[in-house]
Amino acid sequence: MSIPEHIPDQATRDLAEVPAVEVVSTAAVHLMSAAAVHLGLAEDLPDHRDLDEARTLIEALAGLITASAPALGSHHAAPLRDGLKTLQLAFREASPLPDPVGQGPGEKFTGPVYS
């Protein structure tokens, strides 16, 4: 017996139940975690560092948070912004030649980040 095409599968139904704020927050946490690993901040891989990869991930995270913050509301956006700022500062600290303030990863979306 086959399922008619017009009936969504369970994964699609499950996804339809997830609020957008959860999807965005989950994506942001994945980007944060990956950036932290590439900055050498992971306990399991403390010697791993790839600043090019970290830059890309932080840029994507900054764009996502900046674009979605109005819809997320301050309750959800504030901790994501804090995590982003922490990663931006960690990137600056890890860089052998730090970017000037305002030109670091994600700062075109967030504005200059200071310690």
RABELKA-V737591 format. One record per pair of residues at least 12 apart in sequence whose ideal C-beta (glycine too) atoms are under 7 Angstrom apart, sorted by the first residue. I is the first residue (numbers start at 1). J is the second residue. If there is no record, write none. Layout:
# RABELKA-V737591
i={I & I}
j={J & J}
This chain:
# RABELKA-V737591
i={21 & 21 & 24 & 24 & 24 & 25 & 25 & 27 & 28 & 28 & 28 & 28 & 31 & 31 & 31 & 31 & 32 & 32 & 32 & 34 & 35 & 35 & 35 & 35 & 35 & 36 & 38 & 38 & 38 & 38 & 39 & 39 & 39 & 39 & 39 & 40 & 41 & 49 & 51 & 51 & 51 & 54 & 55 & 55 & 58 & 58 & 58 & 58 & 58 & 59 & 59 & 61 & 61 & 62 & 62 & 62 & 62 & 63 & 65 & 65 & 65 & 65 & 66 & 66 & 84 & 84 & 85 & 88 & 88 & 88 & 88 & 88 & 89 & 89 & 91 & 91 & 92 & 101}
j={72 & 76 & 64 & 68 & 72 & 76 & 80 & 64 & 61 & 64 & 65 & 80 & 57 & 60 & 61 & 64 & 61 & 83 & 87 & 57 & 54 & 57 & 58 & 61 & 87 & 87 & 50 & 53 & 54 & 57 & 54 & 87 & 90 & 91 & 94 & 94 & 90 & 94 & 91 & 94 & 95 & 91 & 91 & 105 & 87 & 88 & 91 & 105 & 106 & 105 & 106 & 84 & 106 & 84 & 106 & 109 & 110 & 109 & 77 & 80 & 81 & 84 & 109 & 110 & 106 & 110 & 113 & 104 & 105 & 106 & 107 & 113 & 113 & 115 & 104 & 105 & 104 & 114}
